[in-house]
Amino acid sequence: ELLDGVFIGFTMNHSVVDGTSFIHFVSSLSEIFRSDPQGRESPVKISCPPLYKMHGPEGYGPIFKLPYLEPEEFIVPYDPGPLRERIFHFSPESMARLKAKANKECGSGTQEISSFMALSSLVWRSITRAYNPSGHEKTCCFFALNARPRLNPPLSDDYFGNILDRTSGVRKVDELLSQSLGWGAGVLSQEVKRHNHEAICETLKMFAEHPFVVPRGSHHPDFHGASHSVVIGGSHRFDMYGPEFGLGRAVAVLMGYCNKDHGKVTANPGREGRG
């Protein structure tokens, strides 16, 4: 099917923009392409122009000085070694069953477990089991969160920049694996819901006062001493298959090698839209 196909690749610097802004750029580029500008003298107007007004903690910025003198102090080459990548497809029906199972097992009438949290619990438990660690060791599931809708007032998704928050669920291995899928999903869901406007602003203020860079391959502070970690990036909300460049709808979406490591998971929406 791909013998006569065309691969279209994009790359970005994650310190400048996050996934929301990245998809915004690709979608805008596609909109410009499909506007058929032949014969036009005026620039094409895109439907959702990017917003550039910087958002940061009040009283700080807009420039944050990193505590380094030379690039070599924070730009560290990192080679994770040979990695084996596996791609799993979850149909809409499978996701619905997974969500129903997680909500039934969670047993909480005060919160509903989302499909993404149910899938994240499945992935966290599966990778932790594959690590085959000792039961007393800690395991961590780390998320990067889009902070825009969590602020008060919310920040538009058209804001072009990097405004991520981060959170993680940490438990002992034997505790995680002895409990149900729904229990693990409940742990992750509670951690995500805890990150409201106040928590995000506190994180931004902390970074403004003590800027830092976490080199690839180092021990991230959010792992809380867990030696076996799962990092989940990407989002099922990204419109991966909407942008089109005259070749028809994309067949598949793949991620490059540079942001891969042991236990790294990238979640993309299914081509059919619900898987």
N, C-alpha and C positions, 0 to 999 in steps of 0.2 A: 504493500500500500504506500510505502514511503520511498520507493525506488525513484520516482520522478517528483518527489516532494521538495519543498523548500523550507529550510530552517531559518527562522528570524530570531536573532538574539539581541538581548538588551542587557546592559550592566549598569551598576550604580555604586556610589560610595555611600555606605549605610550611615556614616556619620553626618551626612548632609540631608538625606531624605529617608523616610521609612517606606514600608510597603504600600501604604495608602497613597502617598504622593507618587510613588513609582507607577502604580496602576493608573493614577490620574494623568500622568505624563503620556503613557502609552495610549490611553483612550483618547486624549486630546490629539495626539499625532495621527491616530486612525481617523478621527473626525475631520481633521484638515485634509487628509488624503482623500476621503470619500466626498468632500465638498465639491470636487470637480472644479478646481480653480482656473481651468483653461479659459483664457480670454478675460479674466478678471484683472483689474488694475489695483483694486483695494485689497488690503489684507483680509484673510478669512477670520471671522469672529467665531470663537469656540463657545459652546453652550455653558461651560463651567470654567471660566478663567481662574487661574490659580491666585490665591491670596498670599501675599508675601509679608504682611505685617508680623513681625516676630512676636511670638508668645513666650514669655518667661516669667519667673517669679518676680513679684513687685519689689522694686528697689535694687534689682541686680541686672547686669548686662548693659547693652546687648553683647559685649565682648567678654568672654570668660577666658582667663589666662590659665593655661595648663602648667603644672609645676615641672616643666621640662625645659632644658636648654637646647638639646639636640634631638632630631627625629629618631635617632637610634635608641633613645631612652624609652620610647613607647611603641615604635614600629619594629616588631620582632618577627623575623621569618618563622613560619610554623608549618611543619609537614606532619600531618596526622598518620602518614604511612598509607599502605594500601587499604582501601575501604571497599566493602561490598555493599552495593546499594540494592534495595528491594522496593518495588512499587506495588502497592496494594490498592485495589479498586473496591469501594464499598457502594453498592447499589442503593437507590432510595429506599427500597424495601428492607435491606439490611440495616440501614441507618435507623429506620422507624422501629424495627424490632429491638435494636440496641438501646435506643432511647427509652422504649417501654420497659425493657428489662431493668435498666438503671433506676428509673423512677419507682418501679415496684420494689426493688431491693433497698433503695435509699430509705423508704419508709417515713419520709418527712412530708407533712402536709403543708409546710410553710414555704417550700421552694420547689421549683420544677427544674429537673436536670435537663439541660439542652442536649441536642444531638452531638454537638461538638465536645461537651464535657464528658458524655458517655464514651465517645470514641477516644478521647484523651486518656480516660481511665483505663480503657482496654489496652492502649499502646503502652502506658506507663507500667502496668502490671506485666504485660508480655515481655517487654524489654528487660525489666528488672529480673524476671524469672530466667531469661536467657543469660543474664550476667552470672547467674548461679552464685550469688554472694552468701555470706553468713547471715543468719537471721537477725543478729544484733546490730548489723551495720545499717546505716541510714541510706535511704534512696530519695531522690528529689525529682520532681517534675516541674520544669521551669517554663514560664510563658512570657512572651512579650505582648503587651496590650496596647491597643490604640487608645490613647488618652483623650482624644478629642471629645467624644460623646460623654465622657465621665466628668468633664469640667462643668462648672456652674458660673456663667452660662456656658452651654456646650460650644465647642469650637467646630467650625465647618470642616467637612472632609476635604474641601477645596483648599484648605491651608496647606501650603507647600513647604515642607520641612520634615524634621524628625521629631515627633512628639510621642514617644513611646513610654509607657510605664512597664514595670516588670513585677512579676510575682511568682511564687513557687510554693508547691505543696511538699512537705517533708515528713516522712514517716519511717519507722524502722521496717526493715524488709519483711520480717515475719508478721508484723502487724498488717502491712499492706496485702500480702499474699494470703493471709488467713481470712481476710474479710472479703466481701462481695464486690462485684463490679460497681454496683450502686454506691457502696460505701466510699470507694475511691473517687467516684465522680462527685460525691457530696463534699469531700475534702477539697477538691480542686474548685468546685463551684463557690464554696464559701470564701476561699482565698481570692478569687476573682472579684466577687461582690464587695469584698472589704476595701477595694481600691476605688474610693470615691474622690470627690474634689479635694477634700482636706488632705487625704493621704498622698495624692499626686503632687499637690503643691509643696508638701513637706519634702518629698523626694527631690523635686526641682530645686528647692532652697538648699538642701543638703549638697547637691551637686554644685550649685553656684558658689557655695562657701568652700567646698573642697573638690575641685574638678579632678577627674581621674580618667584613665584609659585602661580598659581590661584587655590585655593582649590575647590573641587567639591561643587556645591551648592552656591558658592559665586557669587557676582555680577560682571560679566566679564567687564573689561574696554571697550571692543569693543561694548558693548550693548548701549553705549552712553545714559545711563539713561532710556532706554526703559524698561518698566515694563512687557511687553508682548513680548517674544522673541521666535524665531524659530532657532534651530541650526541644520544645515544639514551637516552630515558627510558621510563617505564612498565615493564611486565613481563608475560610470557606466563603467569606464575603467579598473577596477580590473578584472583579469581573475579568477573569482570565480569557474567556472565550468571546467576549463582546468585541474587542478591537479587531479590525479586519483591514487588510491591505491589498485588496483586489485578487486574492487567491482563494477566497472562500473561508469558511469557518475553520479554525485550527482543529487539528486532529487530536493533539495532546499537548500538555504543558510539562516541561522538564526544568529542573533547577541545576545550575552549574556546580562545579566541584569545589569552588573556593570557599564556600560557606558550609562545608560538610565536616563532620567529626563523629566520633563514636557516640551513639545515642541521639544524634540529631534527626529530627523528624520535621518535614515540611508538609503542611496540610494545604491542599488545593481543592477548589470546588470540582465536582464532577462535570463532565461535558454536558450531561443531560440537565444540569442545573440544580439537582436536589441530592445528589450522592456525593 
